Amino acid sequence: MVLVLNTVADHEGAVGEADAAALPTLAGASRDDLKAALAGIGVPEKQIRMRTNQLWSWLYARGARSFDDMTDVSKSLRAKLAEAYSVERPEIVSEQVSQDGTRKWLLRLPKRGHELSAPEVETVYIPEPGRGTLCISSQVGCTLTCTFCHTGTQKLVRNLTHEEIVGQIILARDRIGDWPGADGPNDGGMIPDSLRKITNIVLMGMGEPLYNFDNVRRAMEIASDSGGLAHSKRRITLSTSGVVPEIGRWGEEAGTMLAISLHAVRDELRDELVPINRKYPIKELLEACRNYPGLSNARRITFEYVMLKGVNDSLADARALVRLLKGIPAKINLIPFNAWPGAEYECSDWEQIERFAEVVNKAGYASPVRTPRGRDISAACGQLKSASVKVRASQRAS
């Protein structure tokens, strides 16, 4: 049974007044954004650093839903903030809960520029024993057209801002009760790691994150700040289809874990499955991986390999995969293909997946087979797609 919650009207803690909803939100703001906001409402320069730290703690360590909650901020300043800003999260269009506990949110974002309608993205939370993974989006739609991926059939609408990326994390923590005091008294401290419901963040939702580099980097700086959301960079993973020139830069500037959507061992096949391969072929991609800053046995790269029946799942492919990755500290995630309407592929037979995994395991690579989660609500890997449509130039001009 799939539980569908209509949460547009009853989004817990949402501000009901239209004028408040129209105000720019500080939920997702960087420290520089907060400093600029405070300066903009007349806070004296000598107070800005202290006030920024106060807001940061309330927004990201304690999950404040209102300026009124910020009890160590003066009433006069709270009033000024409330006149100019809100702490609204992205609007929830729908929330679906899978039989296996996976949750998927369809989120509506503010219109920007010439957009004719508000764009939408999807965010997924996957609970597991002892851990919980939040899969977030970086673009509305996708610049790439990977043929096995449902998101790839949705043309790019626009990049998400850093506020919109962080907003997904904040909203998820709201909905699953992952703030201090959510299940008991709020002592004002940070939630212990052992009690966290979101332990891992993966940039594996809609979009190619390295084509939105600056916003994604800024968002992950906010997510990993020890004074706020405090997600370890060792538990944040960026997945890329292979934007080779940006891989090393991401390692230098962001320093998170890295995952590569590989899916094929031959350029001819990868050209078809992951068309960016025509620009950055496998040899160049793997060279960038070998040079990834901080790469070691303790900080391995994850290679994602979707199992497509009769396409890339032969034992010869398994042996070629092992040869390709020789010398790269790596883990190989084998992903059973998750079907979607109109898909031209089928998932490999389970026995073949096990035989493939055995070849990889014997070569010394950890090769877990990713258990499909959230298939019944189209929340599994490669199934995310929103209803947003690309605004054509002719529509903008009309």
C-alpha positions in Angstrom: 0.0 0.0 0.0 1.3 3.4 -0.9 0.4 6.3 1.4 -0.1 9.6 -0.4 -0.3 12.7 1.8 -1.7 15.9 0.3 0.4 18.4 2.2 0.0 21.6 0.2 -2.6 23.0 2.6 -1.6 21.2 5.8 2.2 21.4 5.6 3.0 21.4 9.3 4.2 24.7 10.6 3.7 26.5 7.3 2.9 30.2 7.4 -0.7 30.7 6.3 -0.5 34.3 5.3 0.0 35.0 1.6 2.2 38.0 2.3 4.6 36.0 4.5 4.8 33.3 1.8 5.8 35.9 -0.7 8.8 37.2 1.3 12.3 35.9 0.4 13.3 33.1 2.7 16.4 32.8 4.9 16.1 29.0 5.1 19.0 27.9 2.9 20.9 31.2 3.2 24.7 31.2 3.5 26.5 33.2 6.2 27.2 36.0 3.6 23.5 36.0 2.7 22.5 36.4 6.4 25.1 39.2 6.8 23.6 41.0 3.8 20.1 40.5 5.0 20.9 42.0 8.4 22.7 44.9 6.9 19.7 45.5 4.7 17.4 46.0 7.6 19.7 48.4 9.4 21.6 46.2 11.9 24.8 48.0 13.0 27.9 46.6 11.4 29.5 45.8 14.8 26.5 43.6 15.6 26.3 41.7 12.3 28.7 38.9 13.1 27.0 38.1 16.4 23.5 38.3 14.9 24.6 36.1 12.0 25.8 33.4 14.3 22.5 33.6 16.2 20.4 33.2 13.1 22.7 30.4 11.8 22.2 28.4 15.0 18.4 28.8 15.0 18.1 28.0 11.3 20.5 25.1 11.0 21.2 23.6 14.5 17.6 23.9 15.8 15.4 24.1 12.8 13.5 27.3 13.8 10.2 27.6 11.8 9.6 31.2 12.8 11.5 34.3 13.9 9.4 34.2 17.1 11.2 31.0 18.0 14.5 32.8 18.2 14.3 33.7 21.8 17.8 35.1 22.2 17.2 37.6 19.4 15.7 40.9 20.5 12.0 41.4 19.8 12.6 44.5 17.8 15.1 42.7 15.5 12.7 39.7 15.2 10.0 42.1 14.1 12.3 43.7 11.5 13.3 40.3 10.1 9.6 39.2 9.9 8.7 42.3 7.9 11.4 41.6 5.3 12.0 37.9 5.3 10.5 34.5 6.1 12.0 31.1 7.0 9.7 29.2 4.7 10.7 25.9 3.2 10.0 24.8 -0.3 6.3 24.2 -0.9 5.2 20.5 -0.7 3.0 19.5 -3.6 2.7 15.9 -2.5 4.4 13.5 -0.2 4.3 9.7 -0.9 5.4 7.0 1.5 6.4 3.6 0.0 5.7 0.2 1.5 9.4 0.0 2.5 9.3 3.4 4.3 10.9 5.4 1.5 9.5 9.0 1.3 9.3 11.1 -1.8 8.4 14.8 -1.8 7.4 16.7 -4.9 8.4 20.3 -4.1 7.3 23.5 -5.8 9.9 26.3 -6.1 9.4 30.1 -6.6 9.1 31.3 -10.2 12.2 33.1 -11.4 12.9 35.4 -14.4 10.7 34.5 -17.4 9.3 31.2 -16.0 5.6 30.9 -16.8 5.0 28.5 -14.0 6.6 27.5 -10.7 9.2 24.7 -11.3 9.1 21.4 -9.3 11.7 19.0 -8.1 11.7 15.7 -6.2 13.5 14.7 -3.1 13.7 11.2 -1.6 14.5 9.9 1.9 15.5 6.3 2.3 15.5 4.9 5.9 17.6 1.8 6.7 18.7 0.1 9.9 21.2 2.5 11.6 21.2 5.0 8.8 19.1 7.2 6.6 20.0 8.6 3.2 18.6 11.8 1.7 18.7 12.0 -2.1 18.5 15.7 -3.2 18.2 17.4 -6.6 20.4 20.0 -8.1 18.5 21.0 -11.3 14.9 21.1 -12.5 15.2 18.5 -15.2 18.6 17.5 -16.6 21.0 18.7 -19.1 21.9 15.1 -20.0 19.9 12.4 -21.8 21.0 9.1 -20.3 18.7 6.6 -22.1 18.1 4.4 -19.0 17.1 7.4 -16.7 13.6 8.8 -16.5 14.9 12.2 -15.3 16.9 12.4 -18.6 13.6 12.5 -20.5 12.8 15.9 -18.8 14.5 18.8 -20.4 16.5 21.2 -18.3 14.3 24.0 -16.9 17.0 25.7 -14.7 19.6 25.2 -12.0 18.6 25.3 -8.4 19.9 28.0 -6.2 22.0 27.1 -3.1 19.0 28.1 -1.0 16.8 25.7 -2.9 19.3 22.8 -2.5 19.7 23.4 1.2 15.9 23.9 1.5 15.4 20.2 0.6 17.6 19.1 3.6 15.7 21.4 6.0 12.3 20.3 4.8 13.2 16.7 5.0 14.4 17.2 8.6 11.2 18.9 9.4 9.0 16.1 8.0 10.9 13.2 9.6 11.6 14.9 13.0 15.3 15.2 12.7 15.9 18.3 14.8 16.9 18.5 18.5 13.8 18.1 20.7 11.7 16.6 17.9 11.1 13.5 20.0 11.5 15.2 23.4 12.5 18.4 25.1 14.6 20.8 23.1 17.7 21.6 25.1 19.0 24.0 22.4 21.9 21.7 21.6 22.7 19.8 18.4 21.3 16.4 17.7 23.8 13.6 18.5 25.1 11.7 15.4 23.8 8.4 16.9 20.3 9.8 16.9 20.2 11.3 13.5 17.7 10.1 11.0 19.5 11.6 8.0 23.0 10.3 8.2 24.0 10.5 4.5 23.3 13.0 1.8 23.6 12.1 -1.9 23.5 14.4 -4.8 21.8 11.8 -6.9 18.4 13.4 -7.5 17.4 15.3 -10.6 20.1 17.0 -12.6 23.9 16.8 -13.1 25.3 18.6 -10.1 28.6 19.5 -11.7 26.7 21.6 -14.3 25.5 23.6 -11.3 28.9 23.7 -9.6 28.8 27.0 -7.7 25.4 26.6 -6.2 26.0 23.0 -5.3 29.3 23.8 -3.7 27.8 26.6 -1.7 25.0 24.4 -0.6 27.3 21.7 0.6 29.4 24.3 2.5 26.2 25.1 4.4 25.3 21.5 4.9 28.7 20.6 6.3 29.2 23.6 8.5 29.9 22.2 12.0 27.9 25.0 13.7 24.6 24.1 11.9 23.5 21.1 9.8 26.9 19.6 10.5 26.8 16.8 7.9 30.3 15.3 7.6 31.8 15.6 4.1 32.7 11.9 4.4 28.9 11.3 4.4 28.1 13.6 1.5 28.4 12.0 -2.0 28.2 13.8 -5.3 27.3 11.7 -8.2 28.3 12.8 -11.7 27.8 11.3 -15.2 31.3 12.4 -16.0 31.9 16.1 -16.3 35.6 15.5 -16.4 37.0 19.1 -16.2 35.0 19.7 -13.0 35.8 16.5 -11.1 39.2 17.6 -9.8 37.9 21.1 -9.0 35.1 19.6 -7.0 37.6 17.5 -5.0 39.8 20.5 -4.3 37.0 23.0 -3.4 34.3 20.8 -1.9 36.1 17.6 -0.7 33.1 15.3 -0.5 32.9 11.7 -1.5 32.5 11.0 -5.3 30.4 8.6 -7.3 30.6 8.0 -11.0 27.7 6.9 -13.1 29.7 4.5 -15.3 27.2 1.8 -16.5 29.4 0.6 -19.4 32.9 -0.6 -20.0 33.1 0.3 -23.7 32.9 3.7 -25.2 30.5 2.6 -28.0 28.0 1.5 -25.4 28.5 4.3 -23.0 28.1 6.8 -25.8 24.5 5.4 -26.1 23.7 5.0 -22.4 25.5 8.1 -21.1 25.9 10.5 -24.1 28.3 12.8 -22.3 30.8 10.1 -22.9 31.0 11.3 -26.5 32.7 14.5 -25.1 34.6 12.9 -22.2 35.3 9.2 -23.0 36.0 6.5 -20.4 39.8 6.9 -20.5 39.6 10.6 -19.7 37.0 10.0 -17.0 39.0 7.3 -15.2 42.1 9.4 -15.4 40.2 12.2 -13.6 39.2 9.7 -11.0 42.7 8.5 -10.4 43.7 12.1 -9.7 40.8 12.9 -7.5 42.1 14.9 -4.5 42.2 12.9 -1.3 41.6 9.5 -3.0 42.6 6.6 -0.8 41.4 3.3 0.4 39.6 5.2 3.2 38.1 7.6 0.7 37.1 5.4 -2.2 35.2 6.4 -5.3 31.9 4.6 -5.9 31.2 3.5 -9.4 27.5 3.0 -10.2 26.6 0.4 -12.7 23.0 -0.1 -13.7 22.2 -3.7 -14.7 20.5 -3.9 -18.1 19.5 -7.2 -19.4 21.5 -8.3 -22.4 23.1 -4.9 -22.7 25.9 -4.5 -20.2 25.5 -7.5 -17.8 27.7 -10.3 -19.3 30.5 -11.9 -17.4 32.9 -10.4 -20.1 31.6 -7.0 -19.1 32.3 -7.8 -15.4 35.9 -8.8 -16.2 36.4 -5.7 -18.3 35.0 -3.6 -15.5 37.6 -5.0 -13.1 40.4 -4.3 -15.6 39.2 -0.8 -16.1 39.2 0.1 -12.5 42.6 -1.4 -11.6 44.6 0.8 -9.4 41.6 3.0 -8.4 40.5 2.7 -4.7 36.9 1.9 -5.5 33.6 0.4 -4.6 31.2 -0.8 -7.3 27.4 -0.4 -6.7 25.4 -2.7 -8.9 22.0 -1.2 -9.5 19.1 -3.3 -10.7 17.4 -1.3 -13.4 14.2 0.4 -12.2 11.6 0.5 -14.9 9.6 3.5 -15.9 6.9 4.1 -18.5 8.3 4.0 -22.0 11.7 2.6 -20.9 13.4 0.5 -23.6 15.4 -1.6 -21.2 14.7 -4.5 -18.8 16.4 -5.3 -15.5 19.0 -8.1 -15.6 17.9 -11.5 -14.2 18.8 -11.7 -10.5 20.9 -14.8 -11.1 22.9 -12.9 -13.7 23.4 -10.0 -11.3 24.7 -12.4 -8.7 27.2 -14.0 -11.2 28.3 -10.5 -12.2 28.8 -9.5 -8.6 30.8 -12.6 -7.9 33.4 -11.8 -10.6 33.8 -8.3 -9.2 34.0 -9.5 -5.6 36.7 -12.1 -6.5 38.8 -9.3 -7.9 38.8 -7.6 -4.5 36.1 -5.0 -5.0 33.2 -4.5 -2.6 30.3 -4.7 -5.0 27.0 -4.5 -3.1 23.8 -4.9 -5.1 21.7 -1.9 -4.3 18.3 -3.1 -3.0 15.7 -1.2 -5.0 13.8 1.2 -2.7 10.7 3.1 -3.3 9.9 1.5 -6.7 6.1 1.6 -5.9 6.2 5.4 -5.7 8.7 5.9 -8.5 11.4 7.0 -6.0 14.1 4.5 -7.0 17.3 5.3 -8.7 16.7 6.7 -12.2 12.9 7.2 -11.7 12.7 10.8 -10.6 10.9 13.2 -12.8 8.7 16.3 -12.1 5.9 17.8 -14.1 7.9 21.0 -14.9 8.3 21.8 -18.6 10.9 23.9 -20.3 9.9 27.4 -21.2 10.7 27.9 -24.8 12.2 31.1 -26.2 9.1 31.7 -28.2 7.0 31.6 -25.0 9.3 34.0 -23.3 9.0 36.4 -26.1 5.2 36.3 -26.3 
